[in-house]
Amino acid sequence: MWLLILVVWLVIWAGGTYWYLFGKPSPFSLESVRPPAPREFDQKKRDKVIKQGFSVDKVPQNLDVIVIGSGIGGLSAAATLAKAGKKVLVLEQHDQAGGCCHTYVEKGFEFDVGLHYIGQVHENSLLRIAFDQITEGQLEFQELQPHVDTVQIGSGDERREYKIFTGKHEMKARLIEQFPNETEAIEKFFKIMKLSAKKTHYLATMKLIPQWVSLLLLKSGIADLFSPVFRLSGTPATDFVDTLTKNKDLQVIFSYFFYGVPPKESSILINALLIHHYKRGAYYPKGGASEIAFHIIRTIQKYGGSCLVRAPVSQIMVDEKGAAYGVKVKKGQDEVEVHAPVVVSNCGVFTTFQKLLPPEIRVRHDIQERLSMMKHGRGSMLIFSGFDGTAEDLGLVSTNFWLFKDNNMDKSMEDFFALSKEEAPDNIPMMFITVPSAKDPEANIRHPGKSCMTILTMVKYEWFEEWKDTTVRKRGDDYYNYKMRFAKNLFDWACTVFPKVKDKLVFQDVATPLTNMHYLGAQRGAMYSAEHNVERFYAEAVARNRSSTPVKNLYISGQDVFSCGIAGALHGGLLCASTVLDQIVYINLLFLKKKLKRKKARELAQLAKKKL
């Protein structure tokens, strides 16, 4: 009798598991992807998509989901939910959708704000398939030159320069050429890169299965039997690379993607993933970064949803049973209520829990406990510079430059962030240079004879905090003069790399943490959202930090769900959609990947037959 009951229970369990994993209709299909239409250059037509202002009459009826924030995390979640049959409304506080994917034009120059290049979008990659699905094949990528990054360490006669190349085999081979005595260290690091790339989905799975199961697997040590990735995620980068090499320049190479966290406080898994991300090539959206939002929003609209801008959400409404049921949107001096049974926040855990929830919900123990898992990220400063002249005239290239005054990243970052407000502008230890006009093949069509450059570095919010209550573009001379001290030093440093631009500068704009707060809604100006410190990537912390929240029907999307950057935020959106739908959409993407591989194999076989 008991054996029969056990067999029946196992059959029911197996059937239920199979239905959960494979029994639900997929939101994705090969048929939804169509050849790219001609690029839309008419700005008025583009504005109707990415700059459609909020009004009550534009809110779709019978909403299923409200998404707060139109960054890539919010848009990818929204598009996936829309394709799954949900009617979705995306609300954006800025006057243009896209978050860090938006571009802006000033004085005839077009600048990207947060997308500088992206990897892992080669043919039939999982990320490329995801982009194809949420844009229905309309987003095109330009592959950049194999020499993707240059890392400069030191200054003057002491400056050393290292070139980073893409390529499945070339990346490692070119690095060994530059560090011939460090072959073993490089080989070991690339093994970690490969392991991280192949097994990171184990960490993502911990966010999708029931939390008690995840914690049981981790606390019991069973998870570690499957893969060392759970241990690696919580290993500080400096501790790990110290075991590989004592060459400080090579240690910089292993951690050169700075995102506000020194290597001693960052995860070796994340640092390895960032480098691996470009192993199969670096890409840039044809038509500029704003193409991403433009095409994803059109997908949302196709399925009955909408994306409305100038729609600052002032509160997430929670009923007496503790469930979210909509939001309040500021419209002039009034507040408009918009209702939906599901609310997704793409504006970060701090803004969501500390500002948007009602006061009585914010103070709850479970909310405070969730907040305690995160720290505020470092602020970002960006210098946008416009020049008269083409890339060829000015010697500009698509290669990005990462500049470091010193090869001890831990000490230089620690010393910099310990400086006073007055000392900081004259002691910047590192910066990043990107030239979007040299990456997009259509940039010269939209803005002929002009070039633009973006410079990025990390700064402390506290250095700018005294002006936090002032109005954008009206912060006064002291603020302007202070930020321009940073800008001058950064631009002068950039001119050592591109000397021809110095006399061709005709426009310059500077974004501080306060700018990022105003336009991007970035808490304390942190474009990478909550700090990506190693504690955040301890396996148990990863399992606890998921899209679901202590508030029923409220979900988190974007960078705070998994990791930073465009790809990290997009995966945050897919994880969020999976949670809302109670369906692992990655399985649907993997099925498409297999179909596309078989299709490609057939095409190659047919081509081979023709040649014979």
TAQUILIN-V526414 format. One line per field, one symbol per residue. ss: DSSP state (a for helix, b for strand, c for the rest). A space follows every 10 residues. Layout:
# TAQUILIN-V526414
ss = ???
This chain:
# TAQUILIN-V526414
ss = caaaaaaaaa aaaaaaaaaa aaacccccca aacccccccc ccaaaaaaaa ccbccaaacc ccccbbbbcc caaaaaaaaa aaaccccbbb bcccccccaa acbbbbccbb bbcccccbbc cccccaaaaa aaaaaccccc bbbcccbbbb bbbccaaacb bbbbbcccca aaaaaaaaca aaaaaaaaaa aaaaaaaaaa aaaaaaaacc aaaaaaaaac caaaaaccaa aacccbaaaa aaaacccaaa aaaccccccc ccaaacbaaa aaaaaacccc cbbbbcccca aaaaaaaaaa aacccbbbbc ccbbbbbbcc ccbbbbbbbb bccbbbbbbc cbbbbcccaa aaaaaabcaa aaccaaaaaa acccccccbb bbbbbbbbcc aaaacccccb bbbbccccaa aaaaaaaccc aaaacccccb bbbbcaaacc ccaaaacccb bbbbbbbbbc aaacaaaccc bccbccaaaa aaaaaaaaaa aaaaacccaa aaaabbbbbb bcaaaaaaaa ccaaaccccc cccaaaacaa aaaacccbcc cbcbbbcccc ccccaaaaaa aaaaaaaaaa acccaaaaaa aaaaaaaaaa aaaaaaaaaa ac
